[in-house]
Each structure stands twice: as structure tokens, then as C-alpha cells.
Amino acid sequence: MDSKPTPDDTYYLETITFQVEDRLFKVPRYHFERNSEIHATALTLLAGSNSVEERATKTQLN
């Protein structure tokens, strides 16, 4: 098997990490993008940021 594996379209979930007070949460981002236009836009804008944990500590989603 010489080819590079590709993520499955259905079961390869992208996650988002966010911070609430002093706790980090890592959850599938699909529901945030699907159910909230505001969150979908914010997540798109954050795509160019550094590490997920760094974004979680610097970003505030209301």
C-alpha cells in the first residue's frame, strides 16, 4: 500500500477546542457549523490560526 490514506467523508470528524473558565473542551465542530451561522463564520475565520489550544485561549465565541 503505497498511497497516502485519505480521511473518510462521514466518520473523520474535525474537532474544535474551546475554553470555559479554566477548562478546555474538545468536541466535534460539525454541530457548531451546522446550527449557527455565527459560529460557522467564526470557525472559518479561525482556520488560519496556530494551534487549536492557542485559539481556544485567545478566542471568545458568544
CHARMM-style PDB file with segment names, atoms N, HN, CA, C and O in Angstrom:
ATOM      1  N   MET     1       0.843  -1.173   0.000  1.00  0.00      PROA
ATOM      2  CA  MET     1       0.000   0.000   0.000  1.00  0.00      PROA
ATOM      3  C   MET     1       0.892   1.241   0.000  1.00  0.00      PROA
ATOM      4  O   MET     1       1.391   1.642   1.051  1.00  0.00      PROA
ATOM      5  N   ASP     2       1.096   1.849  -1.164  1.00  0.00      PROA
ATOM      6  HN  ASP     2       0.691   1.523  -2.018  1.00  0.00      PROA
ATOM      7  CA  ASP     2       1.979   2.995  -1.299  1.00  0.00      PROA
ATOM      8  C   ASP     2       1.244   4.339  -1.249  1.00  0.00      PROA
ATOM      9  O   ASP     2       1.873   5.381  -1.069  1.00  0.00      PROA
ATOM     10  N   SER     3      -0.066   4.320  -1.406  1.00  0.00      PROA
ATOM     11  HN  SER     3      -0.577   3.473  -1.553  1.00  0.00      PROA
ATOM     12  CA  SER     3      -0.789   5.589  -1.437  1.00  0.00      PROA
ATOM     13  C   SER     3      -1.059   6.108  -0.028  1.00  0.00      PROA
ATOM     14  O   SER     3      -1.171   5.338   0.926  1.00  0.00      PROA
ATOM     15  N   LYS     4      -1.161   7.425   0.078  1.00  0.00      PROA
ATOM     16  HN  LYS     4      -1.070   8.051  -0.696  1.00  0.00      PROA
ATOM     17  CA  LYS     4      -1.434   8.072   1.351  1.00  0.00      PROA
ATOM     18  C   LYS     4      -2.909   7.890   1.701  1.00  0.00      PROA
ATOM     19  O   LYS     4      -3.768   8.120   0.849  1.00  0.00      PROA
ATOM     20  N   PRO     5      -3.225   7.487   2.922  1.00  0.00      PROA
ATOM     21  CA  PRO     5      -4.636   7.323   3.288  1.00  0.00      PROA
ATOM     22  C   PRO     5      -5.366   8.662   3.293  1.00  0.00      PROA
ATOM     23  O   PRO     5      -4.770   9.700   3.582  1.00  0.00      PROA
ATOM     24  N   THR     6      -6.650   8.633   2.973  1.00  0.00      PROA
ATOM     25  HN  THR     6      -7.133   7.790   2.739  1.00  0.00      PROA
ATOM     26  CA  THR     6      -7.455   9.848   2.974  1.00  0.00      PROA
ATOM     27  C   THR     6      -8.540   9.742   4.046  1.00  0.00      PROA
ATOM     28  O   THR     6      -9.062   8.655   4.291  1.00  0.00      PROA
ATOM     29  N   PRO     7      -8.877  10.844   4.676  1.00  0.00      PROA
ATOM     30  CA  PRO     7      -9.924  10.821   5.699  1.00  0.00      PROA
ATOM     31  C   PRO     7     -11.280  10.455   5.102  1.00  0.00      PROA
ATOM     32  O   PRO     7     -11.612  10.868   3.991  1.00  0.00      PROA
ATOM     33  N   ASP     8     -12.046   9.690   5.841  1.00  0.00      PROA
ATOM     34  HN  ASP     8     -11.776   9.355   6.744  1.00  0.00      PROA
ATOM     35  CA  ASP     8     -13.389   9.321   5.433  1.00  0.00      PROA
ATOM     36  C   ASP     8     -14.297  10.552   5.511  1.00  0.00      PROA
ATOM     37  O   ASP     8     -14.206  11.328   6.463  1.00  0.00      PROA
ATOM     38  N   ASP     9     -15.162  10.734   4.525  1.00  0.00      PROA
ATOM     39  HN  ASP     9     -15.235  10.104   3.752  1.00  0.00      PROA
ATOM     40  CA  ASP     9     -16.041  11.906   4.489  1.00  0.00      PROA
ATOM     41  C   ASP     9     -17.074  11.911   5.608  1.00  0.00      PROA
ATOM     42  O   ASP     9     -17.506  12.978   6.043  1.00  0.00      PROA
ATOM     43  N   THR    10     -17.471  10.743   6.075  1.00  0.00      PROA
ATOM     44  HN  THR    10     -17.119   9.876   5.722  1.00  0.00      PROA
ATOM     45  CA  THR    10     -18.520  10.650   7.085  1.00  0.00      PROA
ATOM     46  C   THR    10     -17.984  10.505   8.500  1.00  0.00      PROA
ATOM     47  O   THR    10     -18.500  11.139   9.420  1.00  0.00      PROA
ATOM     48  N   TYR    11     -16.968   9.689   8.691  1.00  0.00      PROA
ATOM     49  HN  TYR    11     -16.549   9.174   7.944  1.00  0.00      PROA
ATOM     50  CA  TYR    11     -16.547   9.332  10.045  1.00  0.00      PROA
ATOM     51  C   TYR    11     -15.200   9.889  10.480  1.00  0.00      PROA
ATOM     52  O   TYR    11     -14.655   9.441  11.488  1.00  0.00      PROA
ATOM     53  N   TYR    12     -14.659  10.833   9.765  1.00  0.00      PROA
ATOM     54  HN  TYR    12     -15.102  11.197   8.946  1.00  0.00      PROA
ATOM     55  CA  TYR    12     -13.435  11.510  10.174  1.00  0.00      PROA
ATOM     56  C   TYR    12     -13.839  12.904  10.635  1.00  0.00      PROA
ATOM     57  O   TYR    12     -13.897  13.843   9.842  1.00  0.00      PROA
ATOM     58  N   LEU    13     -14.115  13.022  11.930  1.00  0.00      PROA
ATOM     59  HN  LEU    13     -14.068  12.259  12.574  1.00  0.00      PROA
ATOM     60  CA  LEU    13     -14.685  14.246  12.476  1.00  0.00      PROA
ATOM     61  C   LEU    13     -13.615  15.263  12.832  1.00  0.00      PROA
ATOM     62  O   LEU    13     -12.627  14.939  13.490  1.00  0.00      PROA
ATOM     63  N   GLU    14     -13.823  16.496  12.390  1.00  0.00      PROA
ATOM     64  HN  GLU    14     -14.626  16.759  11.855  1.00  0.00      PROA
ATOM     65  CA  GLU    14     -12.965  17.593  12.819  1.00  0.00      PROA
ATOM     66  C   GLU    14     -13.473  18.067  14.168  1.00  0.00      PROA
ATOM     67  O   GLU    14     -14.680  18.101  14.408  1.00  0.00      PROA
ATOM     68  N   THR    15     -12.567  18.427  15.034  1.00  0.00      PROA
ATOM     69  HN  THR    15     -11.586  18.399  14.840  1.00  0.00      PROA
ATOM     70  CA  THR    15     -12.965  18.872  16.363  1.00  0.00      PROA
ATOM     71  C   THR    15     -12.621  20.340  16.563  1.00  0.00      PROA
ATOM     72  O   THR    15     -11.828  20.923  15.824  1.00  0.00      PROA
ATOM     73  N   ILE    16     -13.230  20.906  17.567  1.00  0.00      PROA
ATOM     74  HN  ILE    16     -13.874  20.432  18.168  1.00  0.00      PROA
ATOM     75  CA  ILE    16     -12.921  22.264  17.982  1.00  0.00      PROA
ATOM     76  C   ILE    16     -12.622  22.216  19.472  1.00  0.00      PROA
ATOM     77  O   ILE    16     -13.286  21.511  20.232  1.00  0.00      PROA
ATOM     78  N   THR    17     -11.621  22.972  19.874  1.00  0.00      PROA
ATOM     79  HN  THR    17     -11.082  23.545  19.257  1.00  0.00      PROA
ATOM     80  CA  THR    17     -11.295  23.072  21.284  1.00  0.00      PROA
ATOM     81  C   THR    17     -11.659  24.472  21.738  1.00  0.00      PROA
ATOM     82  O   THR    17     -11.272  25.459  21.111  1.00  0.00      PROA
ATOM     83  N   PHE    18     -12.405  24.555  22.830  1.00  0.00      PROA
ATOM     84  HN  PHE    18     -12.719  23.754  23.339  1.00  0.00      PROA
ATOM     85  CA  PHE    18     -12.723  25.865  23.372  1.00  0.00      PROA
ATOM     86  C   PHE    18     -12.542  25.858  24.875  1.00  0.00      PROA
ATOM     87  O   PHE    18     -12.558  24.808  25.518  1.00  0.00      PROA
ATOM     88  N   GLN    19     -12.371  27.038  25.413  1.00  0.00      PROA
ATOM     89  HN  GLN    19     -12.358  27.890  24.890  1.00  0.00      PROA
ATOM     90  CA  GLN    19     -12.086  27.203  26.833  1.00  0.00      PROA
ATOM     91  C   GLN    19     -13.263  27.880  27.524  1.00  0.00      PROA
ATOM     92  O   GLN    19     -13.785  28.892  27.056  1.00  0.00      PROA
ATOM     93  N   VAL    20     -13.662  27.301  28.640  1.00  0.00      PROA
ATOM     94  HN  VAL    20     -13.238  26.479  29.020  1.00  0.00      PROA
ATOM     95  CA  VAL    20     -14.648  27.902  29.522  1.00  0.00      PROA
ATOM     96  C   VAL    20     -13.993  27.975  30.892  1.00  0.00      PROA
ATOM     97  O   VAL    20     -13.718  26.956  31.526  1.00  0.00      PROA
ATOM     98  N   GLU    21     -13.753  29.187  31.326  1.00  0.00      PROA
ATOM     99  HN  GLU    21     -13.977  30.014  30.810  1.00  0.00      PROA
ATOM    100  CA  GLU    21     -13.009  29.458  32.556  1.00  0.00      PROA
ATOM    101  C   GLU    21     -11.654  28.751  32.471  1.00  0.00      PROA
ATOM    102  O   GLU    21     -10.856  29.085  31.595  1.00  0.00      PROA
ATOM    103  N   ASP    22     -11.368  27.793  33.344  1.00  0.00      PROA
ATOM    104  HN  ASP    22     -12.016  27.522  34.056  1.00  0.00      PROA
ATOM    105  CA  ASP    22     -10.054  27.139  33.320  1.00  0.00      PROA
ATOM    106  C   ASP    22     -10.117  25.731  32.737  1.00  0.00      PROA
ATOM    107  O   ASP    22      -9.218  24.927  32.984  1.00  0.00      PROA
ATOM    108  N   ARG    23     -11.174  25.410  31.959  1.00  0.00      PROA
ATOM    109  HN  ARG    23     -11.905  26.063  31.759  1.00  0.00      PROA
ATOM    110  CA  ARG    23     -11.333  24.076  31.382  1.00  0.00      PROA
ATOM    111  C   ARG    23     -11.306  24.141  29.859  1.00  0.00      PROA
ATOM    112  O   ARG    23     -11.885  25.048  29.260  1.00  0.00      PROA
ATOM    113  N   LEU    24     -10.633  23.179  29.236  1.00  0.00      PROA
ATOM    114  HN  LEU    24     -10.162  22.443  29.723  1.00  0.00      PROA
ATOM    115  CA  LEU    24     -10.639  23.041  27.785  1.00  0.00      PROA
ATOM    116  C   LEU    24     -11.597  21.921  27.405  1.00  0.00      PROA
ATOM    117  O   LEU    24     -11.621  20.871  28.048  1.00  0.00      PROA
ATOM    118  N   PHE    25     -12.384  22.146  26.360  1.00  0.00      PROA
ATOM    119  HN  PHE    25     -12.364  22.999  25.838  1.00  0.00      PROA
ATOM    120  CA  PHE    25     -13.313  21.154  25.830  1.00  0.00      PROA
ATOM    121  C   PHE    25     -12.961  20.909  24.375  1.00  0.00      PROA
ATOM    122  O   PHE    25     -12.707  21.853  23.626  1.00  0.00      PROA
ATOM    123  N   LYS    26     -12.943  19.643  23.970  1.00  0.00      PROA
ATOM    124  HN  LYS    26     -13.149  18.876  24.578  1.00  0.00      PROA
ATOM    125  CA  LYS    26     -12.654  19.275  22.584  1.00  0.00      PROA
ATOM    126  C   LYS    26     -13.845  18.459  22.080  1.00  0.00      PROA
ATOM    127  O   LYS    26     -14.063  17.328  22.514  1.00  0.00      PROA
ATOM    128  N   VAL    27     -14.608  19.045  21.162  1.00  0.00      PROA
ATOM    129  HN  VAL    27     -14.430  19.964  20.809  1.00  0.00      PROA
ATOM    130  CA  VAL    27     -15.848  18.438  20.688  1.00  0.00      PROA
ATOM    131  C   VAL    27     -15.915  18.516  19.166  1.00  0.00      PROA
ATOM    132  O   VAL    27     -15.202  19.319  18.564  1.00  0.00      PROA
ATOM    133  N   PRO    28     -16.761  17.697  18.529  1.00  0.00      PROA
ATOM    134  CA  PRO    28     -16.923  17.801  17.081  1.00  0.00      PROA
ATOM    135  C   PRO    28     -17.443  19.183  16.699  1.00  0.00      PROA
ATOM    136  O   PRO    28     -18.376  19.688  17.324  1.00  0.00      PROA
ATOM    137  N   ARG    29     -16.850  19.796  15.682  1.00  0.00      PROA
ATOM    138  HN  ARG    29     -16.092  19.386  15.174  1.00  0.00      PROA
ATOM    139  CA  ARG    29     -17.238  21.144  15.289  1.00  0.00      PROA
ATOM    140  C   ARG    29     -18.444  21.171  14.362  1.00  0.00      PROA
ATOM    141  O   ARG    29     -19.010  22.234  14.106  1.00  0.00      PROA
ATOM    142  N   TYR    30     -18.837  20.015  13.863  1.00  0.00      PROA
ATOM    143  HN  TYR    30     -18.378  19.151  14.070  1.00  0.00      PROA
ATOM    144  CA  TYR    30     -19.927  19.920  12.898  1.00  0.00      PROA
ATOM    145  C   TYR    30     -21.198  20.605  13.393  1.00  0.00      PROA
ATOM    146  O   TYR    30     -21.804  21.381  12.653  1.00  0.00      PROA
ATOM    147  N   HSD    31     -21.610  20.334  14.622  1.00  0.00      PROA
ATOM    148  HN  HSD    31     -21.118  19.704  15.222  1.00  0.00      PROA
ATOM    149  CA  HSD    31     -22.862  20.884  15.134  1.00  0.00      PROA
ATOM    150  C   HSD    31     -22.798  22.408  15.284  1.00  0.00      PROA
ATOM    151  O   HSD    31     -23.796  23.100  15.086  1.00  0.00      PROA
ATOM    152  N   PHE    32     -21.628  22.918  15.632  1.00  0.00      PROA
ATOM    153  HN  PHE    32     -20.816  22.356  15.793  1.00  0.00      PROA
ATOM    154  CA  PHE    32     -21.477  24.375  15.726  1.00  0.00      PROA
ATOM    155  C   PHE    32     -21.636  25.018  14.354  1.00  0.00      PROA
ATOM    156  O   PHE    32     -22.284  26.055  14.218  1.00  0.00      PROA
ATOM    157  N   GLU    33     -21.043  24.399  13.344  1.00  0.00      PROA
ATOM    158  HN  GLU    33     -20.516  23.557  13.455  1.00  0.00      PROA
ATOM    159  CA  GLU    33     -21.105  24.953  11.989  1.00  0.00      PROA
ATOM    160  C   GLU    33     -22.498  24.795  11.389  1.00  0.00      PROA
ATOM    161  O   GLU    33     -22.982  25.695  10.702  1.00  0.00      PROA
ATOM    162  N   ARG    34     -23.135  23.678  11.636  1.00  0.00      PROA
ATOM    163  HN  ARG    34     -22.742  22.947  12.193  1.00  0.00      PROA
ATOM    164  CA  ARG    34     -24.431  23.389  11.040  1.00  0.00      PROA
ATOM    165  C   ARG    34     -25.559  24.200  11.674  1.00  0.00      PROA
ATOM    166  O   ARG    34     -26.484  24.623  10.980  1.00  0.00      PROA
ATOM    167  N   ASN    35     -25.487  24.419  12.984  1.00  0.00      PROA
ATOM    168  HN  ASN    35     -24.735  24.075  13.547  1.00  0.00      PROA
ATOM    169  CA  ASN    35     -26.609  25.020  13.699  1.00  0.00      PROA
ATOM    170  C   ASN    35     -26.456  26.501  14.006  1.00  0.00      PROA
ATOM    171  O   ASN    35     -27.364  27.102  14.580  1.00  0.00      PROA
ATOM    172  N   SER    36     -25.336  27.101  13.639  1.00  0.00      PROA
ATOM    173  HN  SER    36     -24.599  26.612  13.173  1.00  0.00      PROA
ATOM    174  CA  SER    36     -25.139  28.511  13.959  1.00  0.00      PROA
ATOM    175  C   SER    36     -24.310  29.187  12.880  1.00  0.00      PROA
ATOM    176  O   SER    36     -23.137  28.864  12.689  1.00  0.00      PROA
ATOM    177  N   GLU    37     -24.920  30.116  12.186  1.00  0.00      PROA
ATOM    178  HN  GLU    37     -25.872  30.378  12.341  1.00  0.00      PROA
ATOM    179  CA  GLU    37     -24.199  30.857  11.154  1.00  0.00      PROA
ATOM    180  C   GLU    37     -23.059  31.671  11.768  1.00  0.00      PROA
ATOM    181  O   GLU    37     -21.994  31.808  11.166  1.00  0.00      PROA
ATOM    182  N   ILE    38     -23.284  32.204  12.951  1.00  0.00      PROA
ATOM    183  HN  ILE    38     -24.149  32.093  13.440  1.00  0.00      PROA
ATOM    184  CA  ILE    38     -22.245  32.981  13.635  1.00  0.00      PROA
ATOM    185  C   ILE    38     -21.039  32.109  13.945  1.00  0.00      PROA
ATOM    186  O   ILE    38     -19.905  32.506  13.678  1.00  0.00      PROA
ATOM    187  N   HSD    39     -21.269  30.923  14.508  1.00  0.00      PROA
ATOM    188  HN  HSD    39     -22.190  30.601  14.725  1.00  0.00      PROA
ATOM    189  CA  HSD    39     -20.150  30.035  14.816  1.00  0.00      PROA
ATOM    190  C   HSD    39     -19.464  29.538  13.551  1.00  0.00      PROA
ATOM    191  O   HSD    39     -18.238  29.427  13.512  1.00  0.00      PROA
ATOM    192  N   ALA    40     -20.246  29.237  12.517  1.00  0.00      PROA
ATOM    193  HN  ALA    40     -21.241  29.327  12.549  1.00  0.00      PROA
ATOM    194  CA  ALA    40     -19.649  28.782  11.256  1.00  0.00      PROA
ATOM    195  C   ALA    40     -18.707  29.841  10.697  1.00  0.00      PROA
ATOM    196  O   ALA    40     -17.610  29.520  10.242  1.00  0.00      PROA
ATOM    197  N   THR    41     -19.127  31.089  10.731  1.00  0.00      PROA
ATOM    198  HN  THR    41     -20.019  31.350  11.101  1.00  0.00      PROA
ATOM    199  CA  THR    41     -18.280  32.182  10.245  1.00  0.00      PROA
ATOM    200  C   THR    41     -17.039  32.335  11.109  1.00  0.00      PROA
ATOM    201  O   THR    41     -15.931  32.470  10.590  1.00  0.00      PROA
ATOM    202  N   ALA    42     -17.218  32.316  12.427  1.00  0.00      PROA
ATOM    203  HN  ALA    42     -18.118  32.207  12.849  1.00  0.00      PROA
ATOM    204  CA  ALA    42     -16.088  32.466  13.341  1.00  0.00      PROA
ATOM    205  C   ALA    42     -15.080  31.329  13.159  1.00  0.00      PROA
ATOM    206  O   ALA    42     -13.873  31.571  13.173  1.00  0.00      PROA
ATOM    207  N   LEU    43     -15.553  30.108  12.991  1.00  0.00      PROA
ATOM    208  HN  LEU    43     -16.534  29.912  12.980  1.00  0.00      PROA
ATOM    209  CA  LEU    43     -14.650  28.970  12.814  1.00  0.00      PROA
ATOM    210  C   LEU    43     -13.900  29.066  11.497  1.00  0.00      PROA
ATOM    211  O   LEU    43     -12.740  28.664  11.415  1.00  0.00      PROA
ATOM    212  N   THR    44     -14.544  29.593  10.468  1.00  0.00      PROA
ATOM    213  HN  THR    44     -15.486  29.920  10.534  1.00  0.00      PROA
ATOM    214  CA  THR    44     -13.868  29.792   9.187  1.00  0.00      PROA
ATOM    215  C   THR    44     -12.751  30.824   9.330  1.00  0.00      PROA
ATOM    216  O   THR    44     -11.659  30.644   8.792  1.00  0.00      PROA
ATOM    217  N   LEU    45     -13.031  31.896  10.053  1.00  0.00      PROA
ATOM    218  HN  LEU    45     -13.919  32.042  10.490  1.00  0.00      PROA
ATOM    219  CA  LEU    45     -12.018  32.941  10.253  1.00  0.00      PROA
ATOM    220  C   LEU    45     -10.852  32.451  11.090  1.00  0.00      PROA
ATOM    221  O   LEU    45      -9.728  32.924  10.922  1.00  0.00      PROA
ATOM    222  N   LEU    46     -11.106  31.501  11.995  1.00  0.00      PROA
ATOM    223  HN  LEU    46     -12.019  31.117  12.131  1.00  0.00      PROA
ATOM    224  CA  LEU    46     -10.048  30.980  12.867  1.00  0.00      PROA
ATOM    225  C   LEU    46      -9.187  29.922  12.185  1.00  0.00      PROA
ATOM    226  O   LEU    46      -8.161  29.521  12.734  1.00  0.00      PROA
ATOM    227  N   ALA    47      -9.579  29.471  11.021  1.00  0.00      PROA
ATOM    228  HN  ALA    47     -10.412  29.797  10.576  1.00  0.00      PROA
ATOM    229  CA  ALA    47      -8.881  28.365  10.361  1.00  0.00      PROA
ATOM    230  C   ALA    47      -7.400  28.639  10.152  1.00  0.00      PROA
ATOM    231  O   ALA    47      -6.612  27.694  10.125  1.00  0.00      PROA
ATOM    232  N   GLY    48      -6.996  29.882  10.005  1.00  0.00      PROA
ATOM    233  HN  GLY    48      -7.636  30.649  10.027  1.00  0.00      PROA
ATOM    234  CA  GLY    48      -5.595  30.204   9.784  1.00  0.00      PROA
ATOM    235  C   GLY    48      -4.791  30.394  11.048  1.00  0.00      PROA
ATOM    236  O   GLY    48      -3.594  30.675  10.974  1.00  0.00      PROA
ATOM    237  N   SER    49      -5.411  30.250  12.209  1.00  0.00      PROA
ATOM    238  HN  SER    49      -6.383  30.021  12.269  1.00  0.00      PROA
ATOM    239  CA  SER    49      -4.701  30.451  13.473  1.00  0.00      PROA
ATOM    240  C   SER    49      -3.731  29.311  13.742  1.00  0.00      PROA
ATOM    241  O   SER    49      -3.705  28.315  13.018  1.00  0.00      PROA
ATOM    242  N   ASN    50      -2.932  29.470  14.797  1.00  0.00      PROA
ATOM    243  HN  ASN    50      -2.954  30.279  15.385  1.00  0.00      PROA
ATOM    244  CA  ASN    50      -1.949  28.452  15.162  1.00  0.00      PROA
ATOM    245  C   ASN    50      -2.635  27.232  15.767  1.00  0.00      PROA
ATOM    246  O   ASN    50      -3.624  26.752  15.215  1.00  0.00      PROA
ATOM    247  N   SER    51      -2.139  26.732  16.867  1.00  0.00      PROA
ATOM    248  HN  SER    51      -1.335  27.123  17.315  1.00  0.00      PROA
ATOM    249  CA  SER    51      -2.673  25.520  17.461  1.00  0.00      PROA
ATOM    250  C   SER    51      -4.095  25.717  17.963  1.00  0.00      PROA
ATOM    251  O   SER    51      -4.504  26.832  18.285  1.00  0.00      PROA
ATOM    252  N   VAL    52      -4.834  24.635  18.026  1.00  0.00      PROA
ATOM    253  HN  VAL    52      -4.502  23.729  17.765  1.00  0.00      PROA
ATOM    254  CA  VAL    52      -6.214  24.678  18.493  1.00  0.00      PROA
ATOM    255  C   VAL    52      -6.274  25.180  19.924  1.00  0.00      PROA
ATOM    256  O   VAL    52      -7.135  25.994  20.257  1.00  0.00      PROA
ATOM    257  N   GLU    53      -5.380  24.709  20.769  1.00  0.00      PROA
ATOM    258  HN  GLU    53      -4.680  24.048  20.499  1.00  0.00      PROA
ATOM    259  CA  GLU    53      -5.377  25.136  22.157  1.00  0.00      PROA
ATOM    260  C   GLU    53      -5.069  26.629  22.272  1.00  0.00      PROA
ATOM    261  O   GLU    53      -5.627  27.312  23.131  1.00  0.00      PROA
ATOM    262  N   GLU    54      -4.192  27.134  21.419  1.00  0.00      PROA
ATOM    263  HN  GLU    54      -3.739  26.579  20.721  1.00  0.00      PROA
ATOM    264  CA  GLU    54      -3.876  28.564  21.424  1.00  0.00      PROA
ATOM    265  C   GLU    54      -5.097  29.373  21.003  1.00  0.00      PROA
ATOM    266  O   GLU    54      -5.386  30.413  21.595  1.00  0.00      PROA
ATOM    267  N   ARG    55      -5.816  28.903  19.982  1.00  0.00      PROA
ATOM    268  HN  ARG    55      -5.581  28.058  19.501  1.00  0.00      PROA
ATOM    269  CA  ARG    55      -7.033  29.589  19.558  1.00  0.00      PROA
ATOM    270  C   ARG    55      -8.056  29.586  20.678  1.00  0.00      PROA
ATOM    271  O   ARG    55      -8.751  30.580  20.886  1.00  0.00      PROA
ATOM    272  N   ALA    56      -8.158  28.469  21.409  1.00  0.00      PROA
ATOM    273  HN  ALA    56      -7.593  27.661  21.240  1.00  0.00      PROA
ATOM    274  CA  ALA    56      -9.148  28.372  22.483  1.00  0.00      PROA
ATOM    275  C   ALA    56      -8.878  29.391  23.569  1.00  0.00      PROA
ATOM    276  O   ALA    56      -9.816  29.920  24.165  1.00  0.00      PROA
ATOM    277  N   THR    57      -7.629  29.673  23.834  1.00  0.00      PROA
ATOM    278  HN  THR    57      -6.867  29.243  23.349  1.00  0.00      PROA
ATOM    279  CA  THR    57      -7.319  30.602  24.902  1.00  0.00      PROA
ATOM    280  C   THR    57      -7.433  32.058  24.440  1.00  0.00      PROA
ATOM    281  O   THR    57      -7.545  32.957  25.274  1.00  0.00      PROA
ATOM    282  N   LYS    58      -7.405  32.305  23.135  1.00  0.00      PROA
ATOM    283  HN  LYS    58      -7.314  31.575  22.457  1.00  0.00      PROA
ATOM    284  CA  LYS    58      -7.431  33.670  22.631  1.00  0.00      PROA
ATOM    285  C   LYS    58      -8.780  34.086  22.049  1.00  0.00      PROA
ATOM    286  O   LYS    58      -9.000  35.269  21.789  1.00  0.00      PROA
ATOM    287  N   THR    59      -9.680  33.135  21.843  1.00  0.00      PROA
ATOM    288  HN  THR    59      -9.501  32.174  22.054  1.00  0.00      PROA
ATOM    289  CA  THR    59     -10.912  33.406  21.131  1.00  0.00      PROA
ATOM    290  C   THR    59     -12.095  33.316  22.069  1.00  0.00      PROA
ATOM    291  O   THR    59     -12.156  32.445  22.937  1.00  0.00      PROA
ATOM    292  N   GLN    60     -13.023  34.216  21.886  1.00  0.00      PROA
ATOM    293  HN  GLN    60     -12.974  34.923  21.181  1.00  0.00      PROA
ATOM    294  CA  GLN    60     -14.237  34.201  22.683  1.00  0.00      PROA
ATOM    295  C   GLN    60     -15.418  34.172  21.742  1.00  0.00      PROA
ATOM    296  O   GLN    60     -15.668  35.140  21.024  1.00  0.00      PROA
ATOM    297  N   LEU    61     -16.154  33.058  21.739  1.00  0.00      PROA
ATOM    298  HN  LEU    61     -15.951  32.272  22.322  1.00  0.00      PROA
ATOM    299  CA  LEU    61     -17.354  32.926  20.908  1.00  0.00      PROA
ATOM    300  C   LEU    61     -18.557  33.174  21.793  1.00  0.00      PROA
ATOM    301  O   LEU    61     -18.734  32.485  22.798  1.00  0.00      PROA
ATOM    302  N   ASN    62     -19.380  34.133  21.446  1.00  0.00      PROA
ATOM    303  HN  ASN    62     -19.236  34.693  20.629  1.00  0.00      PROA
ATOM    304  CA  ASN    62     -20.578  34.445  22.230  1.00  0.00      PROA
ATOM    305  C   ASN    62     -21.810  33.935  21.532  1.00  0.00      PROA
ATOM    306  OT1 ASN    62     -22.919  34.102  22.038  1.00  0.00      PROA
TER     307      ASN     62
END
